[in-house]
Amino acid sequence: MGLATQLVENRVEADVTSGDPGTSTLLVDGRPHRGAGTVDALLASVDAS
Protein backbone atom coordinates (compact mmCIF):
# COMPACT_ATOMS: atom_id res chain seq x y z
CA MET A 1 0.00 0.00 0.00
CA GLY A 2 1.40 3.37 -0.95
CA LEU A 3 1.81 6.37 1.32
CA ALA A 4 -0.99 8.32 -0.39
CA THR A 5 -3.39 5.41 0.07
CA GLN A 6 -2.51 5.15 3.75
CA LEU A 7 -2.99 8.90 4.23
CA VAL A 8 -6.43 8.73 2.61
CA GLU A 9 -7.40 5.73 4.72
CA ASN A 10 -6.28 7.54 7.87
CA ARG A 11 -8.32 10.62 6.93
CA VAL A 12 -11.43 8.57 6.14
CA GLU A 13 -11.12 6.76 9.46
CA ALA A 14 -10.77 10.08 11.30
CA ASP A 15 -13.81 11.45 9.47
CA VAL A 16 -15.89 8.37 10.23
CA THR A 17 -15.05 8.48 13.92
CA SER A 18 -15.61 12.24 14.25
CA GLY A 19 -19.38 12.05 13.76
CA ASP A 20 -22.15 11.15 16.15
CA PRO A 21 -22.62 7.36 16.21
CA GLY A 22 -25.69 6.39 14.22
CA THR A 23 -26.04 9.80 12.63
CA SER A 24 -24.80 10.43 9.13
CA THR A 25 -22.30 13.27 8.96
CA LEU A 26 -21.54 14.94 5.67
CA LEU A 27 -18.12 16.55 5.64
CA VAL A 28 -17.12 19.33 3.27
CA ASP A 29 -13.38 19.98 3.26
CA GLY A 30 -13.08 18.08 6.55
CA ARG A 31 -15.79 20.07 8.35
CA PRO A 32 -19.35 18.95 9.11
CA HIS A 33 -21.92 20.41 6.73
CA ARG A 34 -24.52 22.16 8.93
CA GLY A 35 -26.80 23.46 6.18
CA ALA A 36 -29.71 21.93 4.33
CA GLY A 37 -29.21 18.71 2.39
CA THR A 38 -30.27 20.25 -0.90
CA VAL A 39 -28.02 20.23 -3.94
CA ASP A 40 -27.87 24.04 -3.94
CA ALA A 41 -26.86 24.19 -0.25
CA LEU A 42 -24.20 21.51 -0.73
CA LEU A 43 -22.77 23.23 -3.81
CA ALA A 44 -22.64 26.51 -1.88
CA SER A 45 -20.70 24.78 0.92
CA VAL A 46 -18.24 23.29 -1.54
CA ASP A 47 -17.79 26.63 -3.30
CA ALA A 48 -17.21 28.38 0.04
CA SER A 49 -14.55 25.89 1.20
PyMOL CGO cylinders between C-alpha atoms (Angstrom):
from pymol import cmd
from pymol.cgo import CYLINDER

trace = [
    CYLINDER, 0.00, 0.00, 0.00, 1.40, 3.37, -0.95, 0.3, 1, 1, 1, 1, 1, 1,
    CYLINDER, 1.40, 3.37, -0.95, 1.81, 6.37, 1.32, 0.3, 1, 1, 1, 1, 1, 1,
    CYLINDER, 1.81, 6.37, 1.32, -0.99, 8.32, -0.39, 0.3, 1, 1, 1, 1, 1, 1,
    CYLINDER, -0.99, 8.32, -0.39, -3.39, 5.41, 0.07, 0.3, 1, 1, 1, 1, 1, 1,
    CYLINDER, -3.39, 5.41, 0.07, -2.51, 5.15, 3.75, 0.3, 1, 1, 1, 1, 1, 1,
    CYLINDER, -2.51, 5.15, 3.75, -2.99, 8.90, 4.23, 0.3, 1, 1, 1, 1, 1, 1,
    CYLINDER, -2.99, 8.90, 4.23, -6.43, 8.73, 2.61, 0.3, 1, 1, 1, 1, 1, 1,
    CYLINDER, -6.43, 8.73, 2.61, -7.40, 5.73, 4.72, 0.3, 1, 1, 1, 1, 1, 1,
    CYLINDER, -7.40, 5.73, 4.72, -6.28, 7.54, 7.87, 0.3, 1, 1, 1, 1, 1, 1,
    CYLINDER, -6.28, 7.54, 7.87, -8.32, 10.62, 6.93, 0.3, 1, 1, 1, 1, 1, 1,
    CYLINDER, -8.32, 10.62, 6.93, -11.43, 8.57, 6.14, 0.3, 1, 1, 1, 1, 1, 1,
    CYLINDER, -11.43, 8.57, 6.14, -11.12, 6.76, 9.46, 0.3, 1, 1, 1, 1, 1, 1,
    CYLINDER, -11.12, 6.76, 9.46, -10.77, 10.08, 11.30, 0.3, 1, 1, 1, 1, 1, 1,
    CYLINDER, -10.77, 10.08, 11.30, -13.81, 11.45, 9.47, 0.3, 1, 1, 1, 1, 1, 1,
    CYLINDER, -13.81, 11.45, 9.47, -15.89, 8.37, 10.23, 0.3, 1, 1, 1, 1, 1, 1,
    CYLINDER, -15.89, 8.37, 10.23, -15.05, 8.48, 13.92, 0.3, 1, 1, 1, 1, 1, 1,
    CYLINDER, -15.05, 8.48, 13.92, -15.61, 12.24, 14.25, 0.3, 1, 1, 1, 1, 1, 1,
    CYLINDER, -15.61, 12.24, 14.25, -19.38, 12.05, 13.76, 0.3, 1, 1, 1, 1, 1, 1,
    CYLINDER, -19.38, 12.05, 13.76, -22.15, 11.15, 16.15, 0.3, 1, 1, 1, 1, 1, 1,
    CYLINDER, -22.15, 11.15, 16.15, -22.62, 7.36, 16.21, 0.3, 1, 1, 1, 1, 1, 1,
    CYLINDER, -22.62, 7.36, 16.21, -25.69, 6.39, 14.22, 0.3, 1, 1, 1, 1, 1, 1,
    CYLINDER, -25.69, 6.39, 14.22, -26.04, 9.80, 12.63, 0.3, 1, 1, 1, 1, 1, 1,
    CYLINDER, -26.04, 9.80, 12.63, -24.80, 10.43, 9.13, 0.3, 1, 1, 1, 1, 1, 1,
    CYLINDER, -24.80, 10.43, 9.13, -22.30, 13.27, 8.96, 0.3, 1, 1, 1, 1, 1, 1,
    CYLINDER, -22.30, 13.27, 8.96, -21.54, 14.94, 5.67, 0.3, 1, 1, 1, 1, 1, 1,
    CYLINDER, -21.54, 14.94, 5.67, -18.12, 16.55, 5.64, 0.3, 1, 1, 1, 1, 1, 1,
    CYLINDER, -18.12, 16.55, 5.64, -17.12, 19.33, 3.27, 0.3, 1, 1, 1, 1, 1, 1,
    CYLINDER, -17.12, 19.33, 3.27, -13.38, 19.98, 3.26, 0.3, 1, 1, 1, 1, 1, 1,
    CYLINDER, -13.38, 19.98, 3.26, -13.08, 18.08, 6.55, 0.3, 1, 1, 1, 1, 1, 1,
    CYLINDER, -13.08, 18.08, 6.55, -15.79, 20.07, 8.35, 0.3, 1, 1, 1, 1, 1, 1,
    CYLINDER, -15.79, 20.07, 8.35, -19.35, 18.95, 9.11, 0.3, 1, 1, 1, 1, 1, 1,
    CYLINDER, -19.35, 18.95, 9.11, -21.92, 20.41, 6.73, 0.3, 1, 1, 1, 1, 1, 1,
    CYLINDER, -21.92, 20.41, 6.73, -24.52, 22.16, 8.93, 0.3, 1, 1, 1, 1, 1, 1,
    CYLINDER, -24.52, 22.16, 8.93, -26.80, 23.46, 6.18, 0.3, 1, 1, 1, 1, 1, 1,
    CYLINDER, -26.80, 23.46, 6.18, -29.71, 21.93, 4.33, 0.3, 1, 1, 1, 1, 1, 1,
    CYLINDER, -29.71, 21.93, 4.33, -29.21, 18.71, 2.39, 0.3, 1, 1, 1, 1, 1, 1,
    CYLINDER, -29.21, 18.71, 2.39, -30.27, 20.25, -0.90, 0.3, 1, 1, 1, 1, 1, 1,
    CYLINDER, -30.27, 20.25, -0.90, -28.02, 20.23, -3.94, 0.3, 1, 1, 1, 1, 1, 1,
    CYLINDER, -28.02, 20.23, -3.94, -27.87, 24.04, -3.94, 0.3, 1, 1, 1, 1, 1, 1,
    CYLINDER, -27.87, 24.04, -3.94, -26.86, 24.19, -0.25, 0.3, 1, 1, 1, 1, 1, 1,
    CYLINDER, -26.86, 24.19, -0.25, -24.20, 21.51, -0.73, 0.3, 1, 1, 1, 1, 1, 1,
    CYLINDER, -24.20, 21.51, -0.73, -22.77, 23.23, -3.81, 0.3, 1, 1, 1, 1, 1, 1,
    CYLINDER, -22.77, 23.23, -3.81, -22.64, 26.51, -1.88, 0.3, 1, 1, 1, 1, 1, 1,
    CYLINDER, -22.64, 26.51, -1.88, -20.70, 24.78, 0.92, 0.3, 1, 1, 1, 1, 1, 1,
    CYLINDER, -20.70, 24.78, 0.92, -18.24, 23.29, -1.54, 0.3, 1, 1, 1, 1, 1, 1,
    CYLINDER, -18.24, 23.29, -1.54, -17.79, 26.63, -3.30, 0.3, 1, 1, 1, 1, 1, 1,
    CYLINDER, -17.79, 26.63, -3.30, -17.21, 28.38, 0.04, 0.3, 1, 1, 1, 1, 1, 1,
    CYLINDER, -17.21, 28.38, 0.04, -14.55, 25.89, 1.20, 0.3, 1, 1, 1, 1, 1, 1,
]
cmd.load_cgo(trace, "trace")
